[in-house]
């Protein structure tokens, strides 16, 4: 069975500091991995995704994530936080096994301090 | 503009009064799904549909019904709502399942009293 674990339900960083949001997954077959962002009172929107190929994936707004199969991780990073990055971030996994299904982590709320 | 539209955005209802939350997408996507979002639990899938007339249960289907009579629409039906169904609901669609991006609606905040 597939699962997603996000470490840290709340993360605070100073403006300009590195953002690191952690995601570990469990899957018995090669996974598709996603990061979504949710701004207040809005739906989720895709930040980036890994399907196959290059393990370092670049997304919108300067975010990137690296797929590390040996560590079953897909951590999200951004070199320099902006106030506008304050939001909730969700890691998700989907596997190609019969019918598709997305499984989301419990989310990490990012707070950016001035 | 490509979008997923949910209605209503906010709904307060009483226990046992049937309600329907509508979801429509204009991207000709095959795959649609419903999630509920609760604090500390993330998003949990209620039902999903791989195509017209093809639906299946997600992780938390109890108390919900869905139908997919047309490709663009995927309504969520609560036949007899209860307070534990108070939640934030999202509809999502994607071209297919798996590695394709899911597009989300704006959400429906439901309160059952």
HADDOCK unambig.tbl for C-alpha pairs under 7 A between the chains (distance, minus, plus):
assign (segid A and resid 32 and name CA) (segid B and resid 98 and name CA) 6.74 0.50 0.50
assign (segid A and resid 32 and name CA) (segid B and resid 99 and name CA) 5.45 0.50 0.50
assign (segid A and resid 42 and name CA) (segid B and resid 106 and name CA) 5.15 0.50 0.50
assign (segid A and resid 42 and name CA) (segid B and resid 107 and name CA) 6.92 0.50 0.50
assign (segid A and resid 43 and name CA) (segid B and resid 104 and name CA) 5.54 0.50 0.50
assign (segid A and resid 43 and name CA) (segid B and resid 105 and name CA) 5.61 0.50 0.50
assign (segid A and resid 43 and name CA) (segid B and resid 106 and name CA) 4.45 0.50 0.50
assign (segid A and resid 43 and name CA) (segid B and resid 107 and name CA) 5.96 0.50 0.50
assign (segid A and resid 44 and name CA) (segid B and resid 104 and name CA) 5.77 0.50 0.50
assign (segid A and resid 45 and name CA) (segid B and resid 103 and name CA) 6.82 0.50 0.50
assign (segid A and resid 45 and name CA) (segid B and resid 104 and name CA) 6.93 0.50 0.50
assign (segid A and resid 46 and name CA) (segid B and resid 101 and name CA) 6.96 0.50 0.50
assign (segid A and resid 51 and name CA) (segid B and resid 99 and name CA) 5.97 0.50 0.50
assign (segid A and resid 94 and name CA) (segid B and resid 98 and name CA) 5.35 0.50 0.50
assign (segid A and resid 94 and name CA) (segid B and resid 99 and name CA) 6.87 0.50 0.50
assign (segid A and resid 95 and name CA) (segid B and resid 98 and name CA) 5.92 0.50 0.50
assign (segid A and resid 96 and name CA) (segid B and resid 98 and name CA) 5.85 0.50 0.50
assign (segid A and resid 100 and name CA) (segid B and resid 97 and name CA) 4.93 0.50 0.50
assign (segid A and resid 100 and name CA) (segid B and resid 98 and name CA) 5.09 0.50 0.50
assign (segid A and resid 101 and name CA) (segid B and resid 97 and name CA) 6.70 0.50 0.50
assign (segid A and resid 101 and name CA) (segid B and resid 98 and name CA) 6.75 0.50 0.50
assign (segid A and resid 104 and name CA) (segid B and resid 42 and name CA) 6.58 0.50 0.50
assign (segid A and resid 104 and name CA) (segid B and resid 43 and name CA) 5.85 0.50 0.50
assign (segid A and resid 105 and name CA) (segid B and resid 42 and name CA) 5.91 0.50 0.50
assign (segid A and resid 106 and name CA) (segid B and resid 40 and name CA) 5.91 0.50 0.50
assign (segid A and resid 106 and name CA) (segid B and resid 41 and name CA) 5.06 0.50 0.50
assign (segid A and resid 106 and name CA) (segid B and resid 42 and name CA) 3.73 0.50 0.50
assign (segid A and resid 106 and name CA) (segid B and resid 43 and name CA) 6.93 0.50 0.50
assign (segid A and resid 107 and name CA) (segid B and resid 42 and name CA) 5.69 0.50 0.50
